[in-house]
Amino acid sequence: MKYRHWLQLGLPLLWLAVLGSAVQVIYARHKARDMFVHLEKLNAERDSLDMEWGRLQLEQSYWSSHAFVERVANAKLQMNLPQTRDVRIVRP
């Protein structure tokens, strides 16, 4: 009699536990896929930012080159190198 009572009560509870466990597995897999997609988007954004950083470093190295600074000084500020006859050396 007790065994039959346990089956009537325990079997549906066991069935609900298995069903709940299956739902949790499905939810966990779905969440893992969402997180993987998000991670891939972040990796793509990081790669894009790394490329932009490299371009900015190249641009900065170009802007700070001696030839570029001289060209800008000559074109925009009308600064020219003095002729050698105009250079005076002062010694103490």
C-alpha angles and dihedrals in degrees: 000000000000090000092055091048090052091051092051092050104027101045095059090045090050090048091052091048091052091046091048090049091052091050090050092051091051091048092048092051092048091049091048091053091049091050091048091052090049090049091051091051090051091049091051090049091049091051091049091050091048090054091048090049090052091050090049091051090051091049091049092050089051093049092050095049116117094237093053093048091049092049092050092046090051098044103038104025099031089232113158133181111258119248115254091246089058095053116099122192114213119202126186 
